Amino acid sequence: MNIVVTGASKGIGKAIAEKFSIPGNQVFICDRDEKLLSQFVDKMNEDTSYTGFKYVVADLSNKEIVLDF
């Protein structure tokens, strides 16, 4: 299953990303805070065997950035 989670570096978005980080899932996460996002991915890679995260740093409230995807 492919899952897309925005706001994934903290709060509800982070909890959702953690919940779906199971074998067979590809979790694509996005947040505007690069430091927190990369720390989250690093921690998940250290604490679990899940390595299916792909991430991008972007502010999705910015229309120009969204159109570039």
C-alpha positions in Angstrom: 0.0 0.0 0.0 1.2 3.5 -0.8 0.5 6.1 2.0 1.1 9.9 1.8 1.3 11.8 5.1 1.7 15.6 5.4 2.8 17.3 8.6 4.7 14.1 9.4 7.5 15.5 11.7 5.2 15.9 14.8 1.8 15.4 16.2 -1.0 13.5 14.4 1.0 13.3 11.1 3.9 11.7 12.9 1.6 9.2 14.6 -0.1 8.3 11.4 3.3 7.8 9.6 4.4 5.5 12.5 1.2 3.5 12.4 1.5 2.8 8.7 5.3 1.9 8.8 4.8 -1.8 8.4 6.4 -4.2 5.9 4.6 -3.9 2.5 3.7 -0.3 2.9 5.6 2.6 1.2 5.1 5.7 3.3 5.8 9.0 1.6 6.0 11.8 4.2 6.2 15.6 3.9 6.8 18.4 6.2 8.3 21.9 6.1 10.7 21.3 8.9 13.7 19.5 7.4 15.5 18.9 10.7 12.6 17.3 12.5 11.6 15.3 9.4 15.1 13.8 9.0 15.4 13.1 12.7 12.1 11.3 12.6 13.2 9.1 9.6 16.6 8.4 11.3 14.9 7.4 14.5 12.4 5.1 12.8 15.3 3.5 10.8 17.2 2.9 14.1 14.3 1.7 16.3 12.5 -0.5 13.7 13.3 -2.6 10.8 11.0 -0.4 8.6 12.9 1.3 5.8 10.1 2.3 3.4 10.0 6.0 4.1 10.5 8.4 1.3 10.3 12.1 2.2 10.3 15.6 0.8 10.7 18.9 2.6 8.0 21.4 1.4 5.5 23.9 2.6 2.3 22.6 0.9 0.5 25.8 1.7 2.7 27.4 -1.0 0.8 26.9 -4.3 4.0 27.3 -6.4 5.7 24.4 -4.6 2.7 22.1 -5.0 2.5 22.8 -8.7 6.2 21.8 -9.1 5.4 18.3 -7.9 
